[in-house]
């Protein structure tokens, strides 16, 4: 099997960039001081990433190209709202998933 030279350089470059970005603080160690403000902001990065992934899935129909295609009758929205309310009151993840999926499935077959 022959590998195109451009693809090989691309893979090597991606590996180098990945190692440098993920290992930045490990490589430099204590020589880099991070301000408390930045450390506080980094705490919210996983939540922001999860919202960025889940929000379009909940609020937009499949294959939507803009937010103008929002539809209140989508079962995704009602399942998400049910899951949000369930988690707020119970703080139990498995129960939240079960309730959210049950509401989503019921509305999908009902509507």
Gaussian input, Z-matrix of N, CA and C with variables (Angstrom, degrees):
# hf/3-21g

backbone

0 1
 N
 C     1     B1
 C     2     B2     1     A1
 N     3     B3     2     A2     1     D1
 C     4     B4     3     A3     2     D2
 C     5     B5     4     A4     3     D3
 N     6     B6     5     A5     4     D4
 C     7     B7     6     A6     5     D5
 C     8     B8     7     A7     6     D6
 N     9     B9     8     A8     7     D7
 C    10    B10     9     A9     8     D8
 C    11    B11    10    A10     9     D9
 N    12    B12    11    A11    10    D10
 C    13    B13    12    A12    11    D11
 C    14    B14    13    A13    12    D12
 N    15    B15    14    A14    13    D13
 C    16    B16    15    A15    14    D14
 C    17    B17    16    A16    15    D15
 N    18    B18    17    A17    16    D16
 C    19    B19    18    A18    17    D17
 C    20    B20    19    A19    18    D18
 N    21    B21    20    A20    19    D19
 C    22    B22    21    A21    20    D20
 C    23    B23    22    A22    21    D21
 N    24    B24    23    A23    22    D22
 C    25    B25    24    A24    23    D23
 C    26    B26    25    A25    24    D24
 N    27    B27    26    A26    25    D25
 C    28    B28    27    A27    26    D26
 C    29    B29    28    A28    27    D27
 N    30    B30    29    A29    28    D28
 C    31    B31    30    A30    29    D29
 C    32    B32    31    A31    30    D30
 N    33    B33    32    A32    31    D31
 C    34    B34    33    A33    32    D32
 C    35    B35    34    A34    33    D33
 N    36    B36    35    A35    34    D34
 C    37    B37    36    A36    35    D35
 C    38    B38    37    A37    36    D36
 N    39    B39    38    A38    37    D37
 C    40    B40    39    A39    38    D38
 C    41    B41    40    A40    39    D39
 N    42    B42    41    A41    40    D40
 C    43    B43    42    A42    41    D41
 C    44    B44    43    A43    42    D42
 N    45    B45    44    A44    43    D43
 C    46    B46    45    A45    44    D44
 C    47    B47    46    A46    45    D45
 N    48    B48    47    A47    46    D46
 C    49    B49    48    A48    47    D47
 C    50    B50    49    A49    48    D48
 N    51    B51    50    A50    49    D49
 C    52    B52    51    A51    50    D50
 C    53    B53    52    A52    51    D51
 N    54    B54    53    A53    52    D52
 C    55    B55    54    A54    53    D53
 C    56    B56    55    A55    54    D54
 N    57    B57    56    A56    55    D55
 C    58    B58    57    A57    56    D56
 C    59    B59    58    A58    57    D57
 N    60    B60    59    A59    58    D58
 C    61    B61    60    A60    59    D59
 C    62    B62    61    A61    60    D60
 N    63    B63    62    A62    61    D61
 C    64    B64    63    A63    62    D62
 C    65    B65    64    A64    63    D63
 N    66    B66    65    A65    64    D64
 C    67    B67    66    A66    65    D65
 C    68    B68    67    A67    66    D66
 N    69    B69    68    A68    67    D67
 C    70    B70    69    A69    68    D68
 C    71    B71    70    A70    69    D69
 N    72    B72    71    A71    70    D70
 C    73    B73    72    A72    71    D71
 C    74    B74    73    A73    72    D72
 N    75    B75    74    A74    73    D73
 C    76    B76    75    A75    74    D74
 C    77    B77    76    A76    75    D75
 N    78    B78    77    A77    76    D76
 C    79    B79    78    A78    77    D77
 C    80    B80    79    A79    78    D78
 N    81    B81    80    A80    79    D79
 C    82    B82    81    A81    80    D80
 C    83    B83    82    A82    81    D81
 N    84    B84    83    A83    82    D82
 C    85    B85    84    A84    83    D83
 C    86    B86    85    A85    84    D84
 N    87    B87    86    A86    85    D85
 C    88    B88    87    A87    86    D86
 C    89    B89    88    A88    87    D87
 N    90    B90    89    A89    88    D88
 C    91    B91    90    A90    89    D89
 C    92    B92    91    A91    90    D90
 N    93    B93    92    A92    91    D91
 C    94    B94    93    A93    92    D92
 C    95    B95    94    A94    93    D93
 N    96    B96    95    A95    94    D94
 C    97    B97    96    A96    95    D95
 C    98    B98    97    A97    96    D96
 N    99    B99    98    A98    97    D97
 C   100   B100    99    A99    98    D98
 C   101   B101   100   A100    99    D99
 N   102   B102   101   A101   100   D100
 C   103   B103   102   A102   101   D101
 C   104   B104   103   A103   102   D102
 N   105   B105   104   A104   103   D103
 C   106   B106   105   A105   104   D104
 C   107   B107   106   A106   105   D105
 N   108   B108   107   A107   106   D106
 C   109   B109   108   A108   107   D107
 C   110   B110   109   A109   108   D108
 N   111   B111   110   A110   109   D109
 C   112   B112   111   A111   110   D110
 C   113   B113   112   A112   111   D111
 N   114   B114   113   A113   112   D112
 C   115   B115   114   A114   113   D113
 C   116   B116   115   A115   114   D114
 N   117   B117   116   A116   115   D115
 C   118   B118   117   A117   116   D116
 C   119   B119   118   A118   117   D117
 N   120   B120   119   A119   118   D118
 C   121   B121   120   A120   119   D119
 C   122   B122   121   A121   120   D120
 N   123   B123   122   A122   121   D121
 C   124   B124   123   A123   122   D122
 C   125   B125   124   A124   123   D123
 N   126   B126   125   A125   124   D124
 C   127   B127   126   A126   125   D125
 C   128   B128   127   A127   126   D126
 N   129   B129   128   A128   127   D127
 C   130   B130   129   A129   128   D128
 C   131   B131   130   A130   129   D129
 N   132   B132   131   A131   130   D130
 C   133   B133   132   A132   131   D131
 C   134   B134   133   A133   132   D132
 N   135   B135   134   A134   133   D133
 C   136   B136   135   A135   134   D134
 C   137   B137   136   A136   135   D135
 N   138   B138   137   A137   136   D136
 C   139   B139   138   A138   137   D137
 C   140   B140   139   A139   138   D138
 N   141   B141   140   A140   139   D139
 C   142   B142   141   A141   140   D140
 C   143   B143   142   A142   141   D141
 N   144   B144   143   A143   142   D142
 C   145   B145   144   A144   143   D143
 C   146   B146   145   A145   144   D144
 N   147   B147   146   A146   145   D145
 C   148   B148   147   A147   146   D146
 C   149   B149   148   A148   147   D147
 N   150   B150   149   A149   148   D148
 C   151   B151   150   A150   149   D149
 C   152   B152   151   A151   150   D150
 N   153   B153   152   A152   151   D151
 C   154   B154   153   A153   152   D152
 C   155   B155   154   A154   153   D153
 N   156   B156   155   A155   154   D154
 C   157   B157   156   A156   155   D155
 C   158   B158   157   A157   156   D156
 N   159   B159   158   A158   157   D157
 C   160   B160   159   A159   158   D158
 C   161   B161   160   A160   159   D159
 N   162   B162   161   A161   160   D160
 C   163   B163   162   A162   161   D161
 C   164   B164   163   A163   162   D162
 N   165   B165   164   A164   163   D163
 C   166   B166   165   A165   164   D164
 C   167   B167   166   A166   165   D165
 N   168   B168   167   A167   166   D166
 C   169   B169   168   A168   167   D167
 C   170   B170   169   A169   168   D168
 N   171   B171   170   A170   169   D169
 C   172   B172   171   A171   170   D170
 C   173   B173   172   A172   171   D171
 N   174   B174   173   A173   172   D172
 C   175   B175   174   A174   173   D173
 C   176   B176   175   A175   174   D174
 N   177   B177   176   A176   175   D175
 C   178   B178   177   A177   176   D176
 C   179   B179   178   A178   177   D177
 N   180   B180   179   A179   178   D178
 C   181   B181   180   A180   179   D179
 C   182   B182   181   A181   180   D180
 N   183   B183   182   A182   181   D181
 C   184   B184   183   A183   182   D182
 C   185   B185   184   A184   183   D183
 N   186   B186   185   A185   184   D184
 C   187   B187   186   A186   185   D185
 C   188   B188   187   A187   186   D186
 N   189   B189   188   A188   187   D187
 C   190   B190   189   A189   188   D188
 C   191   B191   190   A190   189   D189
 N   192   B192   191   A191   190   D190
 C   193   B193   192   A192   191   D191
 C   194   B194   193   A193   192   D192
 N   195   B195   194   A194   193   D193
 C   196   B196   195   A195   194   D194
 C   197   B197   196   A196   195   D195
 N   198   B198   197   A197   196   D196
 C   199   B199   198   A198   197   D197
 C   200   B200   199   A199   198   D198
 N   201   B201   200   A200   199   D199
 C   202   B202   201   A201   200   D200
 C   203   B203   202   A202   201   D201
 N   204   B204   203   A203   202   D202
 C   205   B205   204   A204   203   D203
 C   206   B206   205   A205   204   D204
 N   207   B207   206   A206   205   D205
 C   208   B208   207   A207   206   D206
 C   209   B209   208   A208   207   D207
 N   210   B210   209   A209   208   D208
 C   211   B211   210   A210   209   D209
 C   212   B212   211   A211   210   D210
 N   213   B213   212   A212   211   D211
 C   214   B214   213   A213   212   D212
 C   215   B215   214   A214   213   D213
 N   216   B216   215   A215   214   D214
 C   217   B217   216   A216   215   D215
 C   218   B218   217   A217   216   D216
 N   219   B219   218   A218   217   D217
 C   220   B220   219   A219   218   D218
 C   221   B221   220   A220   219   D219
 N   222   B222   221   A221   220   D220
 C   223   B223   222   A222   221   D221
 C   224   B224   223   A223   222   D222
 N   225   B225   224   A224   223   D223
 C   226   B226   225   A225   224   D224
 C   227   B227   226   A226   225   D225
 N   228   B228   227   A227   226   D226
 C   229   B229   228   A228   227   D227
 C   230   B230   229   A229   228   D228
 N   231   B231   230   A230   229   D229
 C   232   B232   231   A231   230   D230
 C   233   B233   232   A232   231   D231
 N   234   B234   233   A233   232   D232
 C   235   B235   234   A234   233   D233
 C   236   B236   235   A235   234   D234
 N   237   B237   236   A236   235   D235
 C   238   B238   237   A237   236   D236
 C   239   B239   238   A238   237   D237
 N   240   B240   239   A239   238   D238
 C   241   B241   240   A240   239   D239
 C   242   B242   241   A241   240   D240
 N   243   B243   242   A242   241   D241
 C   244   B244   243   A243   242   D242
 C   245   B245   244   A244   243   D243
 N   246   B246   245   A245   244   D244
 C   247   B247   246   A246   245   D245
 C   248   B248   247   A247   246   D246
 N   249   B249   248   A248   247   D247
 C   250   B250   249   A249   248   D248
 C   251   B251   250   A250   249   D249
 N   252   B252   251   A251   250   D250
 C   253   B253   252   A252   251   D251
 C   254   B254   253   A253   252   D252
 N   255   B255   254   A254   253   D253
 C   256   B256   255   A255   254   D254
 C   257   B257   256   A256   255   D255
 N   258   B258   257   A257   256   D256
 C   259   B259   258   A258   257   D257
 C   260   B260   259   A259   258   D258
 N   261   B261   260   A260   259   D259
 C   262   B262   261   A261   260   D260
 C   263   B263   262   A262   261   D261
 N   264   B264   263   A263   262   D262
 C   265   B265   264   A264   263   D263
 C   266   B266   265   A265   264   D264
 N   267   B267   266   A266   265   D265
 C   268   B268   267   A267   266   D266
 C   269   B269   268   A268   267   D267
 N   270   B270   269   A269   268   D268
 C   271   B271   270   A270   269   D269
 C   272   B272   271   A271   270   D270
 N   273   B273   272   A272   271   D271
 C   274   B274   273   A273   272   D272
 C   275   B275   274   A274   273   D273
 N   276   B276   275   A275   274   D274
 C   277   B277   276   A276   275   D275
 C   278   B278   277   A277   276   D276
 N   279   B279   278   A278   277   D277
 C   280   B280   279   A279   278   D278
 C   281   B281   280   A280   279   D279
 N   282   B282   281   A281   280   D280
 C   283   B283   282   A282   281   D281
 C   284   B284   283   A283   282   D282
 N   285   B285   284   A284   283   D283
 C   286   B286   285   A285   284   D284
 C   287   B287   286   A286   285   D285
 N   288   B288   287   A287   286   D286
 C   289   B289   288   A288   287   D287
 C   290   B290   289   A289   288   D288
 N   291   B291   290   A290   289   D289
 C   292   B292   291   A291   290   D290
 C   293   B293   292   A292   291   D291
 N   294   B294   293   A293   292   D292
 C   295   B295   294   A294   293   D293
 C   296   B296   295   A295   294   D294
 N   297   B297   296   A296   295   D295
 C   298   B298   297   A297   296   D296
 C   299   B299   298   A298   297   D297
 N   300   B300   299   A299   298   D298
 C   301   B301   300   A300   299   D299
 C   302   B302   301   A301   300   D300
 N   303   B303   302   A302   301   D301
 C   304   B304   303   A303   302   D302
 C   305   B305   304   A304   303   D303
 N   306   B306   305   A305   304   D304
 C   307   B307   306   A306   305   D305
 C   308   B308   307   A307   306   D306
 N   309   B309   308   A308   307   D307
 C   310   B310   309   A309   308   D308
 C   311   B311   310   A310   309   D309
 N   312   B312   311   A311   310   D310
 C   313   B313   312   A312   311   D311
 C   314   B314   313   A313   312   D312
 N   315   B315   314   A314   313   D313
 C   316   B316   315   A315   314   D314
 C   317   B317   316   A316   315   D315
 N   318   B318   317   A317   316   D316
 C   319   B319   318   A318   317   D317
 C   320   B320   319   A319   318   D318
 N   321   B321   320   A320   319   D319
 C   322   B322   321   A321   320   D320
 C   323   B323   322   A322   321   D321
 N   324   B324   323   A323   322   D322
 C   325   B325   324   A324   323   D323
 C   326   B326   325   A325   324   D324
 N   327   B327   326   A326   325   D325
 C   328   B328   327   A327   326   D326
 C   329   B329   328   A328   327   D327
 N   330   B330   329   A329   328   D328
 C   331   B331   330   A330   329   D329
 C   332   B332   331   A331   330   D330

   B1=1.4446
   B2=1.5257
   B3=1.3057
   B4=1.4510
   B5=1.5197
   B6=1.3365
   B7=1.4623
   B8=1.5228
   B9=1.3005
   B10=1.4564
   B11=1.5351
   B12=1.3115
   B13=1.4592
   B14=1.5271
   B15=1.3269
   B16=1.4680
   B17=1.5267
   B18=1.3235
   B19=1.4626
   B20=1.5184
   B21=1.3153
   B22=1.4621
   B23=1.5254
   B24=1.3416
   B25=1.4621
   B26=1.5220
   B27=1.3122
   B28=1.4547
   B29=1.5304
   B30=1.3156
   B31=1.4655
   B32=1.5288
   B33=1.3108
   B34=1.4723
   B35=1.5331
   B36=1.3206
   B37=1.4671
   B38=1.5134
   B39=1.3180
   B40=1.4601
   B41=1.5188
   B42=1.3262
   B43=1.4642
   B44=1.5265
   B45=1.3277
   B46=1.4653
   B47=1.5248
   B48=1.3141
   B49=1.4676
   B50=1.5293
   B51=1.3123
   B52=1.4560
   B53=1.5266
   B54=1.3147
   B55=1.4704
   B56=1.5250
   B57=1.3196
   B58=1.4680
   B59=1.5262
   B60=1.3239
   B61=1.4625
   B62=1.5227
   B63=1.3091
   B64=1.4644
   B65=1.5196
   B66=1.3102
   B67=1.4460
   B68=1.5208
   B69=1.3262
   B70=1.4606
   B71=1.5235
   B72=1.3206
   B73=1.4597
   B74=1.5270
   B75=1.3166
   B76=1.4563
   B77=1.5180
   B78=1.3268
   B79=1.4648
   B80=1.5290
   B81=1.3315
   B82=1.4616
   B83=1.5277
   B84=1.3100
   B85=1.4590
   B86=1.5127
   B87=1.3155
   B88=1.4616
   B89=1.5260
   B90=1.3233
   B91=1.4629
   B92=1.5193
   B93=1.3319
   B94=1.4542
   B95=1.5296
   B96=1.3209
   B97=1.4635
   B98=1.5299
   B99=1.3153
   B100=1.4581
   B101=1.5198
   B102=1.3224
   B103=1.4573
   B104=1.5337
   B105=1.3063
   B106=1.4751
   B107=1.5266
   B108=1.3340
   B109=1.4605
   B110=1.5305
   B111=1.3251
   B112=1.4658
   B113=1.5280
   B114=1.3239
   B115=1.4706
   B116=1.5230
   B117=1.3271
   B118=1.4621
   B119=1.5288
   B120=1.3294
   B121=1.4633
   B122=1.5253
   B123=1.3218
   B124=1.4668
   B125=1.5254
   B126=1.3183
   B127=1.4716
   B128=1.5347
   B129=1.3300
   B130=1.4612
   B131=1.5287
   B132=1.3092
   B133=1.4674
   B134=1.5340
   B135=1.3375
   B136=1.4705
   B137=1.5297
   B138=1.3227
   B139=1.4609
   B140=1.5265
   B141=1.3179
   B142=1.4649
   B143=1.5217
   B144=1.3196
   B145=1.4600
   B146=1.5230
   B147=1.3223
   B148=1.4695
   B149=1.5328
   B150=1.3082
   B151=1.4612
   B152=1.5260
   B153=1.3233
   B154=1.4635
   B155=1.5244
   B156=1.3176
   B157=1.4607
   B158=1.5209
   B159=1.3184
   B160=1.4618
   B161=1.5251
   B162=1.3175
   B163=1.4645
   B164=1.5325
   B165=1.3288
   B166=1.4691
   B167=1.5321
   B168=1.3326
   B169=1.4703
   B170=1.5219
   B171=1.3161
   B172=1.4631
   B173=1.5170
   B174=1.3321
   B175=1.4568
   B176=1.5182
   B177=1.3315
   B178=1.4614
   B179=1.5245
   B180=1.3259
   B181=1.4673
   B182=1.5259
   B183=1.3153
   B184=1.4641
   B185=1.5282
   B186=1.3178
   B187=1.4640
   B188=1.5222
   B189=1.3350
   B190=1.4616
   B191=1.5191
   B192=1.3273
   B193=1.4573
   B194=1.5159
   B195=1.3340
   B196=1.4674
   B197=1.5262
   B198=1.3114
   B199=1.4629
   B200=1.5219
   B201=1.3236
   B202=1.4586
   B203=1.5296
   B204=1.3231
   B205=1.4638
   B206=1.5248
   B207=1.3268
   B208=1.4588
   B209=1.5241
   B210=1.3276
   B211=1.4580
   B212=1.5254
   B213=1.3315
   B214=1.4604
   B215=1.5305
   B216=1.3086
   B217=1.4637
   B218=1.5343
   B219=1.3192
   B220=1.4591
   B221=1.5247
   B222=1.3219
   B223=1.4698
   B224=1.5257
   B225=1.3382
   B226=1.4724
   B227=1.5268
   B228=1.3217
   B229=1.4573
   B230=1.5212
   B231=1.3150
   B232=1.4675
   B233=1.5251
   B234=1.3282
   B235=1.4649
   B236=1.5187
   B237=1.3315
   B238=1.4611
   B239=1.5176
   B240=1.3372
   B241=1.4642
   B242=1.5252
   B243=1.3280
   B244=1.4663
   B245=1.5265
   B246=1.3138
   B247=1.4648
   B248=1.5241
   B249=1.3242
   B250=1.4610
   B251=1.5271
   B252=1.3209
   B253=1.4648
   B254=1.5259
   B255=1.3200
   B256=1.4609
   B257=1.5198
   B258=1.3353
   B259=1.4668
   B260=1.5235
   B261=1.3212
   B262=1.4606
   B263=1.5289
   B264=1.3317
   B265=1.4640
   B266=1.5275
   B267=1.3336
   B268=1.4679
   B269=1.5300
   B270=1.3446
   B271=1.4661
   B272=1.5316
   B273=1.3282
   B274=1.4628
   B275=1.5295
   B276=1.3266
   B277=1.4559
   B278=1.5244
   B279=1.3252
   B280=1.4734
   B281=1.5237
   B282=1.3140
   B283=1.4687
   B284=1.5272
   B285=1.3233
   B286=1.4611
   B287=1.5249
   B288=1.3359
   B289=1.4672
   B290=1.5249
   B291=1.3142
   B292=1.4705
   B293=1.5254
   B294=1.3213
   B295=1.4681
   B296=1.5288
   B297=1.3216
   B298=1.4654
   B299=1.5152
   B300=1.3276
   B301=1.4695
   B302=1.5237
   B303=1.3313
   B304=1.4751
   B305=1.5238
   B306=1.3183
   B307=1.4683
   B308=1.5256
   B309=1.3187
   B310=1.4632
   B311=1.5307
   B312=1.3340
   B313=1.4655
   B314=1.5217
   B315=1.3167
   B316=1.4664
   B317=1.5209
   B318=1.3175
   B319=1.4557
   B320=1.5161
   B321=1.3150
   B322=1.4699
   B323=1.5206
   B324=1.3275
   B325=1.4668
   B326=1.5132
   B327=1.3124
   B328=1.4637
   B329=1.5167
   B330=1.3238
   B331=1.4793
   B332=1.5087
   A1=108.43
   A2=116.14
   A3=121.21
   A4=109.48
   A5=115.80
   A6=121.54
   A7=108.09
   A8=115.39
   A9=120.84
   A10=108.95
   A11=117.25
   A12=121.88
   A13=111.47
   A14=117.57
   A15=120.56
   A16=111.11
   A17=116.60
   A18=120.10
   A19=110.78
   A20=117.86
   A21=121.28
   A22=110.61
   A23=118.08
   A24=120.90
   A25=111.20
   A26=116.99
   A27=121.30
   A28=110.68
   A29=117.01
   A30=121.06
   A31=111.47
   A32=117.09
   A33=120.73
   A34=109.85
   A35=116.83
   A36=120.62
   A37=112.55
   A38=116.71
   A39=120.05
   A40=111.14
   A41=117.13
   A42=120.68
   A43=110.50
   A44=117.26
   A45=120.90
   A46=110.62
   A47=116.82
   A48=120.11
   A49=110.70
   A50=117.65
   A51=121.26
   A52=111.44
   A53=117.23
   A54=120.72
   A55=110.42
   A56=117.48
   A57=120.08
   A58=112.31
   A59=117.58
   A60=119.09
   A61=112.30
   A62=117.47
   A63=119.67
   A64=112.91
   A65=117.69
   A66=120.83
   A67=113.88
   A68=117.21
   A69=122.14
   A70=112.20
   A71=116.81
   A72=120.10
   A73=111.67
   A74=117.33
   A75=119.74
   A76=111.12
   A77=116.41
   A78=120.65
   A79=110.49
   A80=117.51
   A81=120.67
   A82=112.59
   A83=117.59
   A84=121.31
   A85=113.72
   A86=115.98
   A87=122.68
   A88=113.57
   A89=118.06
   A90=120.03
   A91=112.11
   A92=117.08
   A93=120.91
   A94=108.40
   A95=116.26
   A96=122.00
   A97=108.30
   A98=115.52
   A99=121.11
   A100=108.01
   A101=115.83
   A102=119.84
   A103=110.28
   A104=117.02
   A105=120.15
   A106=112.90
   A107=116.93
   A108=120.64
   A109=111.00
   A110=117.07
   A111=121.34
   A112=110.38
   A113=116.72
   A114=119.84
   A115=111.46
   A116=116.98
   A117=120.83
   A118=110.56
   A119=116.86
   A120=120.69
   A121=111.54
   A122=117.74
   A123=121.34
   A124=111.55
   A125=116.70
   A126=119.93
   A127=112.11
   A128=116.84
   A129=120.89
   A130=113.32
   A131=118.72
   A132=121.80
   A133=112.71
   A134=120.78
   A135=119.01
   A136=112.71
   A137=117.12
   A138=120.34
   A139=110.54
   A140=117.53
   A141=120.90
   A142=111.45
   A143=116.92
   A144=120.03
   A145=110.82
   A146=117.29
   A147=120.12
   A148=111.00
   A149=117.34
   A150=120.52
   A151=110.60
   A152=117.01
   A153=120.44
   A154=111.84
   A155=117.07
   A156=120.43
   A157=111.51
   A158=117.35
   A159=121.08
   A160=114.51
   A161=118.68
   A162=120.88
   A163=113.04
   A164=120.35
   A165=118.33
   A166=112.81
   A167=116.62
   A168=119.16
   A169=111.55
   A170=117.15
   A171=120.11
   A172=111.27
   A173=118.06
   A174=120.83
   A175=115.86
   A176=118.57
   A177=119.82
   A178=110.83
   A179=117.01
   A180=119.01
   A181=111.13
   A182=115.35
   A183=120.16
   A184=109.58
   A185=116.30
   A186=124.00
   A187=113.46
   A188=117.99
   A189=120.48
   A190=108.91
   A191=115.24
   A192=118.78
   A193=112.75
   A194=118.00
   A195=119.87
   A196=109.62
   A197=115.20
   A198=120.75
   A199=111.44
   A200=117.94
   A201=120.98
   A202=111.62
   A203=117.45
   A204=120.99
   A205=112.16
   A206=117.26
   A207=122.45
   A208=109.82
   A209=116.89
   A210=121.59
   A211=108.60
   A212=116.81
   A213=121.79
   A214=111.53
   A215=118.09
   A216=121.63
   A217=113.13
   A218=117.77
   A219=120.31
   A220=111.12
   A221=117.78
   A222=119.27
   A223=112.54
   A224=117.44
   A225=120.75
   A226=110.69
   A227=115.84
   A228=120.66
   A229=110.49
   A230=116.59
   A231=119.88
   A232=111.37
   A233=117.52
   A234=120.08
   A235=111.29
   A236=117.03
   A237=121.43
   A238=112.51
   A239=116.49
   A240=120.36
   A241=110.21
   A242=116.75
   A243=120.16
   A244=110.87
   A245=117.20
   A246=120.89
   A247=110.90
   A248=116.69
   A249=120.67
   A250=111.09
   A251=116.85
   A252=120.78
   A253=110.59
   A254=116.62
   A255=120.49
   A256=111.43
   A257=116.38
   A258=118.80
   A259=111.12
   A260=117.76
   A261=121.08
   A262=111.03
   A263=116.09
   A264=119.36
   A265=113.45
   A266=118.84
   A267=119.56
   A268=113.61
   A269=117.83
   A270=122.91
   A271=112.41
   A272=116.68
   A273=121.96
   A274=108.34
   A275=116.68
   A276=121.36
   A277=112.76
   A278=117.74
   A279=120.05
   A280=110.26
   A281=117.04
   A282=121.14
   A283=109.93
   A284=117.54
   A285=122.04
   A286=111.20
   A287=116.94
   A288=120.80
   A289=111.34
   A290=116.53
   A291=120.47
   A292=110.60
   A293=117.35
   A294=120.55
   A295=110.74
   A296=117.50
   A297=120.30
   A298=112.51
   A299=116.89
   A300=120.15
   A301=111.73
   A302=117.53
   A303=120.22
   A304=110.44
   A305=116.94
   A306=120.08
   A307=110.15
   A308=117.70
   A309=121.55
   A310=110.85
   A311=116.77
   A312=121.23
   A313=110.97
   A314=117.50
   A315=120.72
   A316=110.75
   A317=118.21
   A318=120.56
   A319=111.94
   A320=116.57
   A321=119.35
   A322=111.17
   A323=116.81
   A324=119.26
   A325=112.79
   A326=117.84
   A327=121.92
   A328=111.22
   A329=116.74
   A330=120.14
   A331=112.01
   D1=129.30
   D2=-178.06
   D3=-101.91
   D4=132.30
   D5=179.34
   D6=-103.30
   D7=130.41
   D8=177.06
   D9=-63.54
   D10=138.79
   D11=-176.89
   D12=-63.08
   D13=-35.19
   D14=177.73
   D15=-62.74
   D16=-41.11
   D17=179.38
   D18=-67.12
   D19=-38.57
   D20=177.64
   D21=-62.78
   D22=-45.85
   D23=177.42
   D24=-63.39
   D25=-38.05
   D26=178.49
   D27=-62.16
   D28=-46.46
   D29=179.92
   D30=-64.75
   D31=-42.05
   D32=178.83
   D33=-64.79
   D34=-43.40
   D35=178.28
   D36=-62.41
   D37=-42.16
   D38=178.21
   D39=-64.52
   D40=-38.55
   D41=178.58
   D42=-64.91
   D43=-42.51
   D44=179.52
   D45=-63.52
   D46=-46.86
   D47=179.82
   D48=-61.91
   D49=-40.71
   D50=179.14
   D51=-63.57
   D52=-45.41
   D53=179.46
   D54=-63.62
   D55=-42.88
   D56=-178.87
   D57=-66.43
   D58=-43.11
   D59=-177.69
   D60=-72.96
   D61=-38.21
   D62=-178.74
   D63=-81.86
   D64=-25.85
   D65=-177.65
   D66=-103.77
   D67=10.95
   D68=-175.95
   D69=-53.83
   D70=-50.86
   D71=-176.80
   D72=-76.18
   D73=-26.86
   D74=176.67
   D75=-72.81
   D76=-37.42
   D77=-178.82
   D78=-71.38
   D79=-45.70
   D80=-176.39
   D81=-83.86
   D82=-24.98
   D83=175.58
   D84=62.42
   D85=-131.18
   D86=-175.30
   D87=-77.30
   D88=-6.55
   D89=-179.02
   D90=-70.57
   D91=-19.08
   D92=-179.93
   D93=-105.38
   D94=123.04
   D95=177.58
   D96=-103.54
   D97=129.84
   D98=-179.68
   D99=-108.13
   D100=133.14
   D101=-178.07
   D102=-69.10
   D103=151.97
   D104=177.93
   D105=-59.34
   D106=-31.96
   D107=178.62
   D108=-63.22
   D109=-43.01
   D110=178.33
   D111=-66.85
   D112=-42.22
   D113=177.43
   D114=-60.84
   D115=-38.73
   D116=177.96
   D117=-66.78
   D118=-39.67
   D119=-179.99
   D120=-68.31
   D121=-35.26
   D122=-179.18
   D123=-64.79
   D124=-27.48
   D125=179.59
   D126=-58.85
   D127=-28.50
   D128=-176.06
   D129=-92.11
   D130=-1.11
   D131=-178.17
   D132=-62.23
   D133=-45.35
   D134=179.21
   D135=-62.57
   D136=-39.59
   D137=178.50
   D138=-64.84
   D139=-42.52
   D140=178.92
   D141=-63.66
   D142=-39.79
   D143=178.39
   D144=-65.96
   D145=-41.40
   D146=179.82
   D147=-65.02
   D148=-41.00
   D149=178.08
   D150=-65.04
   D151=-40.62
   D152=179.49
   D153=-63.16
   D154=-30.52
   D155=178.97
   D156=-82.75
   D157=-42.68
   D158=-172.95
   D159=-81.90
   D160=-33.88
   D161=-175.23
   D162=-56.96
   D163=-48.72
   D164=178.00
   D165=-63.69
   D166=-33.87
   D167=179.42
   D168=-67.65
   D169=-33.11
   D170=-177.77
   D171=-83.22
   D172=-43.97
   D173=-169.04
   D174=-96.08
   D175=-10.13
   D176=-178.09
   D177=-121.48
   D178=145.45
   D179=176.01
   D180=-69.13
   D181=165.54
   D182=178.62
   D183=-60.38
   D184=140.61
   D185=179.24
   D186=64.32
   D187=24.02
   D188=177.40
   D189=-75.51
   D190=142.58
   D191=-179.17
   D192=-107.58
   D193=-10.57
   D194=178.59
   D195=-153.95
   D196=166.36
   D197=-179.94
   D198=-71.57
   D199=-11.86
   D200=178.63
   D201=-69.18
   D202=-14.10
   D203=-179.62
   D204=-91.56
   D205=16.28
   D206=177.56
   D207=-60.39
   D208=137.13
   D209=-179.69
   D210=-138.17
   D211=121.52
   D212=-176.41
   D213=-68.60
   D214=-15.63
   D215=-177.05
   D216=-87.31
   D217=4.45
   D218=179.34
   D219=-71.08
   D220=135.34
   D221=177.30
   D222=-66.86
   D223=-23.26
   D224=178.04
   D225=-59.06
   D226=-43.23
   D227=-177.22
   D228=-63.90
   D229=-46.80
   D230=-176.85
   D231=-69.43
   D232=-35.64
   D233=174.79
   D234=-65.66
   D235=-40.22
   D236=177.63
   D237=-65.69
   D238=-41.41
   D239=178.10
   D240=-65.19
   D241=-43.29
   D242=178.64
   D243=-62.39
   D244=-41.53
   D245=178.70
   D246=-65.24
   D247=-41.02
   D248=179.56
   D249=-62.53
   D250=-46.02
   D251=179.49
   D252=-65.63
   D253=-41.60
   D254=179.61
   D255=-61.94
   D256=-44.94
   D257=-179.56
   D258=-67.53
   D259=-35.84
   D260=179.81
   D261=-59.92
   D262=-40.92
   D263=-176.84
   D264=-88.98
   D265=-31.78
   D266=-173.69
   D267=-102.42
   D268=-30.95
   D269=-175.73
   D270=58.79
   D271=26.13
   D272=178.44
   D273=-115.85
   D274=119.94
   D275=-172.77
   D276=-68.14
   D277=-44.03
   D278=-177.83
   D279=-64.00
   D280=-43.77
   D281=178.36
   D282=-62.58
   D283=-39.14
   D284=177.42
   D285=-61.44
   D286=-45.16
   D287=179.25
   D288=-63.34
   D289=-42.96
   D290=-178.96
   D291=-63.80
   D292=-47.13
   D293=-179.29
   D294=-65.10
   D295=-45.62
   D296=179.76
   D297=-60.51
   D298=-44.71
   D299=179.25
   D300=-69.65
   D301=-34.66
   D302=178.07
   D303=-65.25
   D304=-44.82
   D305=178.70
   D306=-65.79
   D307=-44.07
   D308=178.24
   D309=-57.63
   D310=-47.75
   D311=-178.13
   D312=-66.58
   D313=-43.43
   D314=-179.32
   D315=-62.32
   D316=-45.55
   D317=-179.74
   D318=-69.63
   D319=-34.66
   D320=178.51
   D321=-63.10
   D322=-40.85
   D323=178.87
   D324=-81.78
   D325=-25.52
   D326=-178.97
   D327=-76.86
   D328=-41.15
   D329=-174.89
   D330=-83.81

